[in-house]
Amino acid sequence: MNFDIKEAIEVLERTPQTLEYFLSGLANRWLESNEGKGTWNPIEVVEHLIEGEKNNWIPRLEHILQEGESKPFPPFDRFSHLNRKLEKTIAQSLLEFKTIRTQNLIKLMELVVPETDLEKTGSHPAFGVVKVRELISTWVVHDLTHIAQIVRVMAERYRTDVGPWIEYLGILKK
């Protein structure tokens, strides 16, 4: 087993500043580009991350610690951020993400004190029995997945502009 909660927190606490540094001040064309119909642009990814902070990771952790396997935790709508009109800047979204993430990491460290908590189980509505350790591991890999997605989407914008060098650009290989 590779999981270590301190190492997990190292990644989780860096994601907001990574995104802030990478996305702040960019032209809207970078922030609004996507990979085609049904895909997300960097702004939508950040909004999805905010939604996860509000309604996924810590609420599910609390549910597991309080309810165990007695009842499944509520499903998380991964697409709910697409159903509302965005009326804030990327800077405001990044600040919101950073603020909520900071609060959630404090809660995480308060909730999962003994290492034995990591093996506690709960009931996922689709997967069945899951462990606290698996939930936190997924949270970390979810962050990494969306960072990679943002980079991939941004690279896609220049697909036709790189000319023959596309052969050497693995991010543009399909």
N, C-alpha and C positions, 0 to 999 in steps of 0.2 A: 504494500500500500504506500503510495507516494504522498497522500494528503497530510498536510501540516497546517493547522489553523493560523499560525503566525505567518507562514508563507502565503497562505490564501489572502490574508488581510493586506499583505504587502502589495498584491496586485489590485485588490479592490480599492485601496486608498489612493492608488495612482491613476486609476482610470479617469476620474473627472479632470485632473490636471493635464493628463495626456490629451484628452479631447479638447480642453480649453486651449492649450498651446497650439494644437494642430488646426483647429477650426476657426478660432477667433481672428477676425479681421480679413477673412477670405472674401473674395468677390462672390456674389450670390450665385453665379453660374457654377461655381464649385459646390456650393451648398445645396443647390436644387437639382443637380444632375443625378441620374439613376442608371440602372442597367436595362431599362425597358419597362414595358407594361407590367404592373403587378410587383415592381421592386421598389425599394425605399431609397430615398436620398439621405444624405448625412443629417439633415434637420429632422427627418422622420425617425431616424435611428436614435438620435438623442431624445426625442419625445418618447419613444418606446422604452428607453432606459429609465426615464423619469417614471413612467407608468409602472415599470417593474419595481422600482424603489418604493413606490406608494402601495402597490397591491400584490406583490409577489413574494419577494425574498423574506423580509422580516415578518409579515403577516403569516406566511406559511411556517416559518420557524416557530413563532409563538403558538400557532395551532398544534404543531407536532408536540411541543413541550407541554401544552395544556391538555390536549385531547388524546395524544398517542394515536393508536390505530382505531379508536372507538368510532370515529366518523371521518370521512374524507374531507380534506380542506377544500374550500371553494375553488372552482376552476379559475384560471387566469386568462383573460381575454388579451391575447398577444397583439391584437389589431385595434384595440379600443382607441389608441392615439390617432388613428386615421379617421375616426368618426367625429372629430371636432375641428373647428376652424382655429388655426394657429394665429394668435394675435400678439406674439412676442418675438423679439429678436433672438438670434442665435446666442448672443451674449446673455440675455435673460434666461434662456433655456439652460445654458451651461452652468450659470450660477445656481439655478434651481436644482439641477442634478447634483452639483457639488455639495450644496447645503443638505439635501435629503440624504445623500450618500454618507456624509459625515455623521449625521444623526443616526443613521442605520448601523454604521460601524460601532458607534458607542453602544447602541442597543445590543448588537451582536456580542460584544465583549462582556456586557452585563449578563446576557441570557445564557451564554455557553461558557460557564465558568469551569466546571470540572471536565476533564477530558472524556469522562464517561458519558456526558451529554451527547457527544458526537455519534454514539451508536444507538441513541434513542430513535424510535421509529414512529412513523405516521402513515397515513393512508392518502395516497395521491389518487385523484378521481379517475385517471386513466391508467397509471402504472401499477397501482396497488401499493404494497409496502415499500417505503423509502426511508433512508436514514438521514439524520441531521447532517452527517458528513457528506453524503451525496448531494444534498440540497446546496450546501455551501460550495462544494466542488463545482457544481453546475453553475452557480452564480459567477464564479471566477471565469470558467470557460465561456460562459455567456458574454461576459465583458470582452474577452479576447476575440470571440467570434464577431462581435459587432465592430470592434476596432478594425479587424481585418476586412470586414464588409465595407466600412467607410473608405479605407484605402483602395480596395478593389474598385469601388464605384467611381472614385475620383480618377483612378488610372484609366478606366473605361472611356472617360471623356476625351482622352487623347489617342484612342485606339487607331484612328485613321491618320493621325498626324505623325506617328513615329516612323512611318514608312517601313523599310526593310528591317529595321532594328527590332520589329515585333518578334522576330525569331528568337531574340535573346531576352525577351521580357516575359518571364514566367507568369507574372500577374495578369497578362493579357491572353494567355493560352486558354483555349476552351476545350 
